[in-house]
Amino acid sequence: MCNLNLNLKATPIPYCTERCTCARLLYWIPVTIIIMVVMWSYYAYVVHFCWILLTCAMQRVVFLCLFHVCFGMFSWSFWKTLSTPPSSPSVEFQLSSSDSLLYEQERGGMEKSQILLEISRKLPVHTRTAAEAIRFCHHCQLIKPDRCHHCSLCVLKMDHHCPWLNNGIGFSNYKFFMLFLLCSLLYCNYRHQPSSNCGWSGKLFDSCVKLHVLFLTLVSAMFAVTLSTKLLLVKPAFHIFTYFWLSVPFFADGPASEAFDVGVRANFLQVFGKKKVSGDGHSFPFRWQMSSHSHSVMNGNGHYAMEGSVVSPEGVSVTIAVDD
């Protein structure tokens, strides 16, 4: 008889994978709530308000047409903000294999800072940490460009992570996010005004649609107030971001809270310019000339050019890229 020695090893249960999957599903709960509320509002407005409550055919047609215009703009901006992934820094900002190995071999903080400083001299990097060190992401192994922050990954010109959209808001989708806020405010105000004007008539309280219309009015008013507050927190210059409220950007000359504020018109064009995405997300104009160790910036084509400054008619000094 043969004796077979079977070495059976228990396969570990992937608890981490299951936990990460459950966490990802939980992140989509706020998005699902928004979609359900929008679907219910569409049903309440179209069916209960327009088709049941309104009796005038012309008024019904006008209300439905205007409503679907607002609903279409809201749906488009919501989908674009939700589906557009945030942009990450280019490969120029990532450490090469040799630089990464050299960085890991160093034990002292001063030596590591000196390595990052030498690498950053070739990059358009002006912002520093509060300790005047180069901003480095240990998770992504890259030098952070100006206005770049880490979420689940490093995001260019990061504003914040929106849980209601389950997406990081930054350079690639900030325009869609602002349009989403504006279209949402328009959508809520339009749902609120007609229903509130017609909702307090005696006919409404005698019908079975009163709960839908009254709740539609209250929910629309609540969201409208919330969105108005959110838009008021954003300065008219379309410039101030959440991270800049919490942490003022530091430079070689010290902190400067309004360094990237180049005026209302210029800030507006950075977000709502003619191009789909204005700039490259790695370098930005300054309100005044910054003294930095780096004397080169990256232009929109991904090439480096010499740095210069120009003074606008308003007396604002702006850093620009000047080709050789």
Backbone as numpy.savetxt, mean C-alpha at the origin, in Angstrom:
# Nx Ny Nz CAx CAy CAz Cx Cy Cz
14.47 -69.49 8.73 13.60 -68.29 8.73 14.49 -67.06 8.73
14.13 -66.16 7.93 14.92 -64.93 7.81 14.40 -63.88 8.77
15.32 -63.25 9.44 14.96 -62.15 10.34 15.17 -60.83 9.62
14.13 -60.16 9.43 14.19 -58.87 8.75 14.14 -57.76 9.78
15.18 -56.95 9.77 15.22 -55.80 10.67 14.78 -54.57 9.91
13.61 -54.15 10.17 13.05 -52.98 9.49 13.21 -51.76 10.37
13.94 -50.80 9.87 14.12 -49.54 10.60 13.06 -48.56 10.14
12.02 -48.52 10.88 10.91 -47.64 10.53 11.03 -46.34 11.30
11.07 -45.27 10.56 11.14 -43.94 11.18 9.81 -43.23 11.04
9.36 -42.73 12.12 8.07 -42.02 12.09 8.21 -40.73 11.31
7.30 -40.55 10.41 7.30 -39.31 9.62 6.72 -38.18 10.45
7.46 -37.10 10.67 6.93 -36.00 11.49 5.75 -35.32 10.82
4.79 -35.00 11.61 3.61 -34.30 11.10 3.96 -32.84 10.86
3.66 -32.36 9.68 4.04 -30.97 9.36 3.15 -29.95 10.07
3.39 -29.82 11.39 2.58 -28.87 12.15 2.80 -27.45 11.66
4.07 -27.14 11.33 4.37 -25.77 10.90 3.64 -25.43 9.61
3.61 -26.40 8.68 2.93 -26.15 7.42 1.44 -25.95 7.63
0.85 -26.80 8.49 -0.58 -26.67 8.75 -0.88 -25.34 9.45
0.00 -24.96 10.39 -0.21 -23.70 11.09 -0.12 -22.52 10.14
0.86 -22.56 9.23 1.00 -21.47 8.27 -0.19 -21.41 7.33
-0.71 -22.59 6.94 -1.89 -22.61 6.06 -3.10 -22.03 6.77
-3.29 -22.39 8.03 -4.42 -21.83 8.80 -4.27 -20.33 8.98
-3.03 -19.88 9.21 -2.80 -18.44 9.37 -3.11 -17.69 8.09
-2.73 -18.26 6.94 -3.03 -17.61 5.67 -4.54 -17.52 5.44
-5.25 -18.58 5.83 -6.71 -18.55 5.68 -7.35 -17.50 6.59
-6.80 -17.35 7.80 -7.34 -16.34 8.71 -7.13 -14.93 8.17
-6.05 -14.72 7.43 -5.78 -13.40 6.87 -6.83 -12.99 5.85
-7.52 -13.96 5.26 -8.53 -13.65 4.25 -9.91 -13.41 4.83
-10.06 -13.55 6.14 -11.38 -13.32 6.76 -11.84 -11.87 6.59
-11.00 -10.84 6.85 -11.47 -9.47 6.62 -11.86 -9.20 5.17
-11.12 -9.78 4.22 -11.47 -9.60 2.80 -12.82 -10.24 2.51
-13.06 -11.41 3.08 -14.36 -12.08 2.89 -15.50 -11.26 3.49
-15.25 -10.63 4.62 -16.28 -9.78 5.24 -16.62 -8.61 4.33
-15.59 -7.97 3.75 -15.84 -6.85 2.84 -16.65 -7.31 1.64
-16.31 -8.44 1.06 -17.03 -8.94 -0.12 -18.48 -9.26 0.23
-18.72 -9.86 1.39 -20.09 -10.19 1.80 -20.91 -8.94 2.04
-20.31 -7.93 2.67 -21.04 -6.67 2.91 -21.38 -5.99 1.58
-20.45 -6.00 0.64 -20.70 -5.39 -0.67 -21.79 -6.13 -1.41
-21.77 -7.46 -1.37 -22.81 -8.26 -2.04 -24.17 -7.99 -1.42
-24.21 -7.91 -0.08 -25.50 -7.62 0.55 -25.98 -6.21 0.21
-25.07 -5.24 0.18 -25.48 -3.88 -0.15 -26.01 -3.79 -1.58
-25.39 -4.55 -2.49 -25.89 -4.58 -3.87 -27.30 -5.15 -3.92
-27.53 -6.23 -3.19 -28.85 -6.84 -3.16 -29.88 -5.92 -2.52
-29.53 -5.30 -1.40 -30.47 -4.44 -0.70 -30.83 -3.21 -1.53
-29.84 -2.63 -2.21 -30.11 -1.41 -2.98 -30.88 -1.71 -4.26
-30.43 -2.70 -5.02 -31.06 -2.98 -6.32 -32.44 -3.59 -6.15
-32.56 -4.60 -5.30 -33.83 -5.33 -5.18 -34.81 -4.60 -4.28
-34.42 -4.34 -3.04 -35.38 -3.80 -2.07 -35.63 -2.31 -2.26
-34.59 -1.56 -2.58 -34.79 -0.12 -2.71 -35.30 0.27 -4.09
-34.59 -0.14 -5.14 -34.96 0.32 -6.49 -36.18 -0.41 -7.04
-36.21 -1.74 -6.93 -37.29 -2.48 -7.57 -38.56 -2.57 -6.74
-38.44 -2.52 -5.42 -39.64 -2.65 -4.57 -40.11 -1.31 -4.05
-39.20 -0.52 -3.53 -39.61 0.73 -2.90 -39.97 1.82 -3.91
-39.14 2.00 -4.93 -39.39 3.05 -5.92 -40.51 2.64 -6.86
-41.38 3.59 -7.15 -42.50 3.33 -8.06 -42.35 4.04 -9.40
-41.60 5.11 -9.44 -41.41 5.85 -10.68 -40.37 5.12 -11.53
-40.72 4.75 -12.75 -39.83 4.00 -13.63 -38.60 4.83 -14.00
-38.79 6.11 -14.30 -37.67 6.97 -14.68 -36.68 7.11 -13.52
-37.20 7.33 -12.33 -36.34 7.44 -11.15 -35.59 6.14 -10.90
-36.26 5.03 -11.11 -35.62 3.74 -10.92 -34.46 3.53 -11.89
-34.65 3.91 -13.15 -33.61 3.75 -14.16 -32.41 4.65 -13.85
-32.67 5.89 -13.46 -31.58 6.82 -13.15 -30.77 6.33 -11.95
-31.46 5.91 -10.90 -30.77 5.43 -9.72 -29.94 4.18 -10.01
-30.49 3.26 -10.80 -29.76 2.04 -11.12 -28.54 2.32 -11.98
-28.66 3.23 -12.94 -27.52 3.56 -13.80 -26.39 4.20 -13.00
-26.73 5.19 -12.17 -25.71 5.84 -11.36 -25.09 4.88 -10.35
-25.93 4.02 -9.80 -25.43 3.06 -8.82 -24.42 2.11 -9.45
-24.71 1.61 -10.65 -23.81 0.65 -11.27 -22.51 1.32 -11.75
-22.54 2.60 -12.04 -21.30 3.30 -12.35 -20.41 3.35 -11.11
-20.98 3.74 -9.97 -20.21 3.77 -8.72 -19.77 2.37 -8.31
-20.65 1.39 -8.49 -20.31 0.03 -8.12 -19.19 -0.52 -9.01
-19.22 -0.18 -10.30 -18.17 -0.64 -11.20 -16.81 -0.04 -10.86
-16.75 1.27 -10.55 -15.48 1.89 -10.17 -14.96 1.32 -8.86
-15.88 1.10 -7.91 -15.47 0.51 -6.63 -14.92 -0.90 -6.82
-15.60 -1.72 -7.61 -15.18 -3.11 -7.82 -13.82 -3.16 -8.53
-13.63 -2.29 -9.53 -12.36 -2.29 -10.27 -11.20 -1.88 -9.36
-11.37 -0.81 -8.60 -10.29 -0.34 -7.72 -10.02 -1.36 -6.61
-11.07 -1.99 -6.10 -10.89 -3.01 -5.06 -10.10 -4.20 -5.60
-10.42 -4.66 -6.80 -9.72 -5.80 -7.38 -8.27 -5.46 -7.71
-8.03 -4.27 -8.26 -6.67 -3.89 -8.62 -5.78 -3.76 -7.37
-6.33 -3.20 -6.29 -5.55 -3.08 -5.05 -5.30 -4.45 -4.43
-6.30 -5.32 -4.53 -6.19 -6.65 -3.94 -5.24 -7.55 -4.71
-5.25 -7.44 -6.04 -4.51 -8.38 -6.88 -3.12 -7.90 -7.28
-2.81 -6.63 -7.08 -1.49 -6.12 -7.47 -0.49 -6.38 -6.35
0.50 -7.22 -6.57 1.47 -7.52 -5.50 2.41 -6.35 -5.29
2.89 -6.17 -4.07 3.86 -5.10 -3.81 5.19 -5.38 -4.49
5.88 -4.31 -4.89 7.17 -4.44 -5.58 8.30 -4.61 -4.57
9.27 -5.41 -4.95 10.45 -5.65 -4.12 11.66 -4.98 -4.75
12.70 -4.71 -3.96 13.91 -4.11 -4.53 14.56 -4.99 -5.59
15.26 -4.36 -6.50 15.92 -5.07 -7.58 17.15 -5.82 -7.06
17.74 -6.62 -7.94 18.86 -7.48 -7.53 20.10 -6.65 -7.18
20.18 -5.42 -7.64 21.34 -4.59 -7.32 21.47 -4.35 -5.82
20.34 -4.42 -5.10 20.38 -4.15 -3.67 20.60 -5.42 -2.84
20.58 -6.57 -3.46 20.83 -7.81 -2.74 22.33 -8.07 -2.65
22.75 -8.64 -1.54 24.15 -8.97 -1.36 24.53 -10.15 -2.25
25.67 -10.04 -2.88 26.18 -11.16 -3.66 26.60 -12.29 -2.72
26.87 -13.45 -3.28 27.25 -14.59 -2.46 28.55 -14.33 -1.70
29.49 -13.66 -2.35 30.76 -13.35 -1.68 30.57 -12.31 -0.59
29.78 -11.27 -0.88 29.52 -10.24 0.13 28.73 -10.80 1.31
27.78 -11.67 1.00 26.99 -12.27 2.08 27.85 -13.16 2.96
28.77 -13.91 2.35 29.67 -14.76 3.13 30.60 -13.93 3.98
31.12 -12.85 3.40 32.01 -11.97 4.16 31.26 -11.30 5.30
30.00 -10.93 5.07 29.20 -10.29 6.10 28.91 -11.25 7.25
28.62 -12.51 6.94 28.31 -13.49 7.98 29.54 -13.88 8.78
30.71 -13.83 8.14 31.93 -14.21 8.85 32.36 -13.19 9.89
32.01 -11.94 9.67 32.36 -10.89 10.63 31.52 -11.02 11.89
32.15 -10.85 13.02 31.45 -10.97 14.30 31.11 -9.62 14.91
31.95 -8.65 14.67 31.74 -7.34 15.28 30.73 -6.50 14.50
29.99 -5.69 15.22 29.00 -4.84 14.58 29.61 -3.75 13.72
30.75 -3.21 14.16 31.42 -2.15 13.40 31.94 -2.69 12.07
32.47 -3.91 12.08 32.98 -4.49 10.84 31.84 -4.75 9.85
30.71 -5.25 10.35 29.57 -5.49 9.47 29.02 -4.19 8.91
28.98 -3.16 9.73 28.50 -1.86 9.26 29.42 -1.29 8.19
30.71 -1.51 8.34 31.66 -1.01 7.35 31.49 -1.74 6.02
31.21 -3.04 6.07 30.97 -3.80 4.83 29.74 -3.27 4.11
28.65 -3.04 4.85 27.43 -2.51 4.24 27.66 -1.11 3.71
28.46 -0.32 4.40 28.73 1.03 3.94 29.47 1.02 2.61
30.45 0.13 2.47 31.20 0.05 1.22 30.31 -0.41 0.07
29.42 -1.35 0.33 28.51 -1.84 -0.72 27.52 -0.76 -1.11
27.03 -0.01 -0.13 25.99 0.99 -0.41 26.52 2.20 -1.16
27.84 2.37 -1.24 28.39 3.51 -1.98 28.02 3.45 -3.47
27.75 2.27 -3.97 27.40 2.10 -5.38 25.89 2.17 -5.62
25.13 2.40 -4.56 23.67 2.37 -4.65 23.08 3.73 -4.31
21.87 4.03 -4.82 21.21 5.30 -4.50 20.54 5.26 -3.13
21.33 5.11 -2.09 20.82 4.98 -0.74 21.17 6.23 0.05
20.17 6.87 0.64 20.39 8.08 1.44 19.91 7.92 2.88
18.84 7.16 3.10 18.30 7.01 4.45 19.16 6.07 5.27
19.17 6.31 6.58 19.92 5.50 7.53 19.00 5.07 8.67
19.54 4.27 9.56 18.84 3.94 10.78 19.04 5.08 11.79
18.36 4.98 12.93 18.52 6.00 13.97 19.94 6.04 14.51
20.66 4.90 14.39 22.05 4.84 14.83 23.02 5.21 13.71
22.50 5.80 12.63 23.29 6.25 11.48 23.97 5.08 10.75
23.37 3.91 10.80 23.89 2.75 10.09 23.09 2.54 8.80
23.64 1.75 7.89 22.95 1.42 6.65 21.77 0.52 6.97
20.64 0.80 6.37 19.43 0.00 6.60 19.56 -1.33 5.86
19.65 -2.41 6.62 19.86 -3.73 6.04 18.79 -4.68 6.54
18.21 -5.47 5.63 17.19 -6.46 5.99 17.85 -7.83 6.09
17.83 -8.40 7.30 18.45 -9.70 7.51 17.60 -10.83 6.94
16.29 -10.61 6.80 15.43 -11.65 6.24 15.64 -11.78 4.73
15.67 -10.65 4.04 15.81 -10.67 2.58 17.26 -10.56 2.13
18.17 -10.28 3.07 19.59 -10.16 2.75 19.83 -9.10 1.67
19.32 -7.91 1.91 19.52 -6.81 0.97 19.59 -5.49 1.72
20.19 -4.53 1.07 20.24 -3.16 1.58 18.94 -2.46 1.17
18.26 -1.91 2.14 16.95 -1.32 1.86 17.10 0.00 1.11
16.40 0.15 -0.01 16.36 1.46 -0.66 15.60 2.47 0.20
15.66 3.72 -0.18 14.92 4.75 0.54 13.42 4.44 0.51
12.78 4.61 1.66 11.34 4.43 1.84 10.91 2.98 1.69
11.84 2.06 1.78 11.54 0.63 1.71 11.47 0.06 3.12
10.48 -0.80 3.38 10.32 -1.44 4.68 9.97 -2.90 4.48
10.18 -3.68 5.52 9.93 -5.12 5.44 8.55 -5.45 6.01
7.79 -6.22 5.24 6.51 -6.79 5.71 6.72 -8.30 5.75
6.09 -9.06 4.88 6.47 -10.45 4.68 7.69 -10.53 3.77
7.92 -9.46 3.02 9.12 -9.26 2.23 9.36 -7.76 2.17
10.51 -7.35 1.66 10.80 -5.92 1.56 9.96 -5.30 0.45
9.27 -4.20 0.77 8.33 -3.56 -0.14 8.83 -2.16 -0.45
8.93 -1.82 -1.72 9.36 -0.50 -2.14 8.31 0.55 -1.76
8.78 1.67 -1.22 7.91 2.80 -0.87 6.70 2.32 -0.07
6.97 1.53 0.94 5.88 0.90 1.68 5.11 1.91 2.50
3.80 1.78 2.44 2.91 2.60 3.25 2.47 1.84 4.50
1.79 0.72 4.30 1.34 -0.09 5.42 0.83 -1.43 4.87
0.54 -2.33 5.77 -0.13 -3.58 5.39 -1.61 -3.45 5.74
-2.46 -3.57 4.73 -3.90 -3.40 4.93 -4.54 -4.76 5.19
-5.04 -5.02 6.40 -5.67 -6.33 6.68 -6.98 -6.52 5.93
-7.67 -5.43 5.57 -8.93 -5.55 4.85 -8.73 -5.94 3.39
-7.50 -5.82 2.92 -7.16 -6.23 1.57 -6.15 -7.38 1.55
-5.61 -7.71 2.71 -4.60 -8.75 2.84 -3.46 -8.53 1.85
-2.99 -7.31 1.80 -1.94 -6.97 0.85 -1.14 -5.81 1.41
0.14 -5.78 1.06 0.98 -4.67 1.43 0.80 -3.52 0.45
0.61 -2.32 0.96 0.40 -1.14 0.13 1.73 -0.43 -0.01
2.17 -0.28 -1.26 3.46 0.34 -1.51 3.54 0.96 -2.88
4.72 0.93 -3.46 5.00 1.63 -4.71 4.12 1.17 -5.86
3.91 -0.12 -5.99 3.21 -0.65 -7.16 1.70 -0.51 -7.08
1.13 -0.42 -5.90 -0.34 -0.41 -5.79 -0.88 0.74 -4.95
-0.03 1.73 -4.62 -0.53 2.85 -3.81 -1.55 3.69 -4.59
-1.35 3.82 -5.89 -2.31 4.55 -6.72 -3.66 3.87 -6.70
-3.69 2.55 -6.83 -4.94 1.81 -6.79 -5.58 1.90 -5.41
-4.75 1.94 -4.35 -5.30 2.04 -3.00 -5.99 3.38 -2.78
-5.37 4.46 -3.25 -6.01 5.77 -3.12 -7.29 5.84 -3.94
-7.28 5.27 -5.14 -8.51 5.22 -5.94 -9.57 4.37 -5.25
-9.15 3.32 -4.59 -10.09 2.47 -3.86 -10.76 3.24 -2.72
-9.98 4.04 -1.99 -10.57 4.85 -0.92 -11.56 5.88 -1.47
-11.17 6.54 -2.56 -12.06 7.55 -3.14 -13.33 6.92 -3.71
-13.19 5.81 -4.43 -14.36 5.13 -5.00 -15.24 4.54 -3.91
-14.64 4.05 -2.84 -15.43 3.52 -1.72 -16.24 4.62 -1.06
-15.62 5.80 -0.89 -16.35 6.92 -0.30 -17.49 7.36 -1.20
-17.25 7.40 -2.51 -18.30 7.76 -3.45 -19.42 6.73 -3.44
-19.06 5.45 -3.39 -20.04 4.37 -3.38 -20.90 4.42 -2.12
-20.28 4.65 -0.96 -21.04 4.72 0.29 -21.94 5.95 0.34
-21.43 7.09 -0.12 -22.25 8.30 -0.11 -23.45 8.16 -1.05
-23.24 7.53 -2.20 -24.37 7.38 -3.13 -25.41 6.42 -2.58
-24.99 5.34 -1.92 -25.96 4.42 -1.32 -26.70 5.08 -0.17
-26.00 5.97 0.54 -26.60 6.58 1.72 -27.61 7.66 1.37
-27.29 8.52 0.39 -28.13 9.68 0.10 -29.53 9.31 -0.40
-29.68 8.51 -1.47 -31.04 8.20 -1.93 -31.85 7.43 -0.90
-31.23 6.45 -0.24 -31.98 5.65 0.73 -32.36 6.47 1.95
-31.49 7.42 2.35 -31.82 8.25 3.51 -32.91 9.26 3.17
-32.93 9.74 1.92 -33.96 10.70 1.52 -35.33 10.04 1.40
-35.33 8.77 0.93 -36.60 8.08 0.74 -36.94 7.15 1.89
-35.97 6.94 2.77 -36.13 5.90 3.78 -36.98 6.27 4.96
-37.29 7.55 5.13 -38.07 7.95 6.29 -39.51 8.26 5.95
-39.94 7.90 4.74 -41.33 8.09 4.35 -42.20 7.04 5.02
-43.47 7.32 5.07 -44.39 6.38 5.69 -44.48 5.07 4.95
-44.26 5.11 3.64 -44.34 3.90 2.85 -43.29 2.89 3.25
-42.13 3.37 3.64 -41.06 2.47 4.00 -41.42 1.67 5.24
-42.01 2.33 6.23 -42.32 1.63 7.47 -43.50 0.70 7.33
-44.26 0.85 6.24 -45.38 -0.05 6.00 -44.99 -1.22 5.12
-43.75 -1.29 4.69 -43.32 -2.35 3.77 -42.36 -3.28 4.49
-42.11 -4.43 3.84 -41.22 -5.43 4.42 -39.75 -5.15 4.14
-39.47 -4.09 3.40 -38.09 -3.78 3.02 -37.43 -2.80 3.98
-38.11 -2.43 5.04 -37.59 -1.36 5.89 -36.26 -1.74 6.55
-36.13 -3.01 6.96 -34.89 -3.40 7.62 -33.71 -3.31 6.67
-33.87 -3.79 5.44 -32.78 -3.75 4.48 -32.38 -2.32 4.16
-33.37 -1.46 3.92 -33.05 -0.08 3.53 -32.47 0.70 4.69
-33.03 0.51 5.88 -32.52 1.24 7.04 -31.11 0.77 7.40
-30.87 -0.52 7.37 -29.52 -1.02 7.62 -28.56 -0.57 6.54
-29.03 -0.51 5.30 -28.18 -0.02 4.22 -27.78 1.43 4.47
-28.73 2.24 4.95 -28.43 3.64 5.24 -27.42 3.77 6.37
-27.62 2.99 7.43 -26.72 3.07 8.59 -25.32 2.57 8.25
-25.24 1.44 7.56 -23.93 0.88 7.21 -23.19 1.80 6.25
-23.90 2.37 5.27 -23.27 3.28 4.33 -22.74 4.52 5.03
-23.54 5.07 5.95 -23.10 6.25 6.68 -21.88 5.94 7.55
-21.87 4.76 8.19 -20.75 4.38 9.04 -19.46 4.24 8.22
-19.53 3.56 7.08 -18.36 3.40 6.24 -17.92 4.74 5.64
-18.88 5.60 5.32 -18.53 6.90 4.75 -17.76 7.75 5.76
-18.18 7.73 7.02 -17.46 8.48 8.05 -16.06 7.91 8.25
-15.95 6.58 8.26 -14.64 5.94 8.44 -13.69 6.28 7.29
-14.19 6.22 6.06 -13.35 6.52 4.90 -12.98 7.99 4.85
-13.90 8.86 5.25 -13.58 10.29 5.29 -12.47 10.57 6.29
-12.52 9.91 7.43 -11.45 10.07 8.43 -10.13 9.58 7.89
-10.16 8.43 7.19 -8.93 7.88 6.61 -8.33 8.83 5.58
-9.17 9.43 4.75 -8.66 10.36 3.73 -8.16 11.65 4.35
-8.77 12.07 5.46 -8.29 13.29 6.13 -6.93 13.07 6.77
-6.63 11.83 7.13 -5.32 11.55 7.70 -4.21 11.63 6.67
-4.58 11.48 5.39 -3.61 11.63 4.31 -3.57 13.09 3.91
-2.40 13.72 3.96 -2.29 15.13 3.63 -2.66 15.36 2.17
-3.15 16.57 1.84 -3.48 16.85 0.45 -2.31 16.63 -0.51
-1.09 16.60 0.02 0.06 16.39 -0.85 0.21 14.93 -1.27
-0.67 14.03 -0.75 -0.59 12.62 -1.09 0.82 12.08 -0.81
1.36 12.45 0.31 2.76 12.12 0.54 3.01 11.40 1.86
2.35 11.83 2.94 2.68 11.33 4.25 2.19 9.88 4.36
3.07 9.00 4.85 2.76 7.60 4.96 2.76 7.17 6.42
2.13 6.03 6.68 2.00 5.54 8.04 3.35 5.33 8.70
4.30 4.74 7.98 5.61 4.47 8.57 6.33 5.77 8.92
6.08 6.85 8.18 6.74 8.11 8.47 6.13 8.77 9.69
4.87 8.45 10.02 4.32 8.95 11.26 4.97 8.24 12.45
5.19 6.94 12.31 5.73 6.16 13.42 7.23 6.32 13.53
7.92 6.50 12.42 9.37 6.59 12.43 9.81 7.61 11.40
10.38 8.70 11.86 10.87 9.74 10.96 12.10 9.21 10.23
12.19 9.41 8.90 13.37 8.93 8.17 14.63 9.66 8.60
15.72 8.91 8.76 17.00 9.46 9.17 17.93 9.49 7.97
18.77 10.53 7.94 19.76 10.69 6.89 21.13 10.90 7.55
22.13 11.09 6.71 23.47 11.34 7.23 23.52 12.63 8.04
22.64 13.59 7.70 22.59 14.86 8.41 21.63 14.83 9.60
20.95 13.70 9.81 20.00 13.61 10.90 18.59 13.36 10.40
17.59 13.37 11.28 16.21 13.09 10.87 15.61 14.26 10.08
14.71 13.91 9.17 14.02 14.92 8.36 12.65 14.36 7.99
11.61 14.83 8.65 10.27 14.25 8.46 9.66 14.61 7.12
10.06 15.74 6.52 9.46 16.18 5.26 10.48 16.17 4.12
11.45 15.28 4.20 12.51 15.26 3.19 11.98 14.90 1.81
10.97 14.01 1.74 10.45 13.55 0.46 9.22 14.34 0.01
8.86 15.38 0.74 7.72 16.22 0.37 8.21 17.32 -0.57
7.92 17.17 -1.87 8.41 18.11 -2.87 7.30 19.02 -3.39
6.23 19.18 -2.64 5.14 20.05 -3.06 3.92 19.26 -3.48
2.76 19.92 -3.43 1.49 19.25 -3.69 1.45 18.68 -5.10
1.83 19.49 -6.09 1.72 19.05 -7.49 2.68 17.89 -7.78
3.93 18.02 -7.33 4.91 16.97 -7.58 4.55 15.68 -6.85
4.06 15.79 -5.63 3.64 14.60 -4.90 2.45 13.93 -5.56
1.53 14.76 -6.06 0.36 14.21 -6.74 0.75 13.46 -8.00
1.70 14.02 -8.76 2.13 13.38 -10.00 2.90 12.09 -9.73
3.57 12.00 -8.58 4.26 10.77 -8.24 3.28 9.61 -8.07
2.07 9.91 -7.63 1.07 8.86 -7.41 0.13 8.73 -8.59
-0.38 9.86 -9.10 -1.38 9.84 -10.17 -0.82 10.42 -11.46
0.44 10.13 -11.76 1.04 10.64 -12.98 0.47 9.98 -14.23
0.97 10.43 -15.39 0.49 9.89 -16.66 0.90 8.44 -16.83
2.09 8.08 -16.35 2.54 6.71 -16.46 1.78 5.84 -15.47
1.74 4.53 -15.81 1.08 3.58 -14.92 1.75 3.57 -13.55
3.07 3.55 -13.55 3.84 3.64 -12.31 4.93 4.67 -12.54
4.91 5.75 -11.75 5.86 6.84 -11.92 7.15 6.53 -11.17
8.28 6.55 -11.88 9.57 6.29 -11.26 9.88 4.80 -11.22
10.93 4.46 -10.47 11.33 3.06 -10.35 11.19 2.52 -8.94
10.80 3.38 -7.98 10.59 2.93 -6.61 11.85 2.83 -5.78
13.03 3.06 -6.38 14.28 2.95 -5.64 14.84 4.31 -5.24
14.63 5.33 -6.04 15.14 6.67 -5.74 14.02 7.67 -5.92
14.06 8.73 -5.11 12.99 9.71 -5.09 13.58 11.12 -4.99
12.86 12.11 -5.49 13.33 13.49 -5.34 13.23 13.94 -3.89
14.09 14.88 -3.53 14.13 15.41 -2.17 13.60 16.84 -2.15
13.13 17.24 -0.99 12.67 18.62 -0.81 13.86 19.57 -0.79
14.98 19.11 -0.25 16.20 19.90 -0.25 17.36 18.95 -0.52
18.49 19.54 -0.83 19.66 18.73 -1.16 20.18 18.02 0.08
20.31 16.69 -0.02 20.81 15.90 1.09 22.28 15.59 0.86
23.08 15.78 1.90 24.47 15.36 1.80 24.55 13.90 2.19
25.10 13.08 1.33 25.17 11.65 1.57 26.47 11.11 1.04
26.81 9.91 1.47 28.02 9.28 0.99 27.87 8.83 -0.45
26.61 8.66 -0.91 26.37 8.17 -2.26 26.17 9.34 -3.20
26.92 9.38 -4.29 26.84 10.47 -5.25 26.23 10.02 -6.56
25.53 8.92 -6.55 24.87 8.45 -7.77 23.48 7.98 -7.44
22.61 8.10 -8.40 21.24 7.65 -8.26 20.91 6.78 -9.45
19.85 6.00 -9.33 19.43 5.13 -10.40 18.29 5.78 -11.16
18.38 5.84 -12.46 17.30 6.42 -13.23 16.25 5.36 -13.53
15.22 5.74 -14.28 14.10 4.83 -14.52 14.46 3.61 -15.33
15.56 3.63 -16.08 15.96 2.49 -16.88 16.84 1.51 -16.13
17.07 1.77 -14.84 17.89 0.87 -14.06 19.37 1.17 -14.16
19.76 2.27 -14.80 21.16 2.65 -14.91 21.45 3.76 -13.91
22.73 3.90 -13.58 23.12 4.91 -12.61 23.56 6.17 -13.33
23.27 7.29 -12.71 23.63 8.58 -13.28 24.10 9.49 -12.17
24.76 10.56 -12.54 25.26 11.49 -11.54 24.10 12.25 -10.93
24.29 12.68 -9.69 23.24 13.34 -8.94 23.42 14.85 -9.03
22.29 15.54 -9.26 22.30 16.99 -9.28 21.09 17.52 -8.56
20.96 18.83 -8.48 19.83 19.41 -7.79 19.31 20.57 -8.60
18.02 20.83 -8.46 17.37 21.92 -9.16 16.41 22.59 -8.19
16.26 23.86 -8.29 15.37 24.61 -7.42 14.12 24.95 -8.19
12.98 24.55 -7.66 11.71 24.80 -8.32 11.32 26.26 -8.16
10.27 26.72 -8.90 9.84 28.10 -8.75 9.40 28.45 -7.34
9.00 27.40 -6.56 8.56 27.67 -5.20 9.74 27.74 -4.23
10.97 27.63 -4.74 12.13 27.68 -3.88 12.47 26.36 -3.24
11.98 25.25 -3.83 12.21 23.93 -3.27 13.33 23.26 -4.05
14.34 22.79 -3.34 15.45 22.10 -3.97 15.11 20.64 -4.14
15.24 20.13 -5.37 14.86 18.78 -5.68 16.04 18.06 -6.26
16.30 16.84 -5.80 17.38 16.04 -6.34 16.88 15.30 -7.55
17.63 15.36 -8.65 17.23 14.73 -9.89 18.40 13.93 -10.43
18.11 13.07 -11.40 19.16 12.28 -12.05 19.53 12.96 -13.35
20.81 13.20 -13.52 21.32 13.87 -14.71 22.21 12.89 -15.46
21.83 12.51 -16.69 22.62 11.58 -17.47 23.92 12.21 -17.91
24.94 11.37 -18.07 26.23 11.86 -18.52 26.16 12.35 -19.97
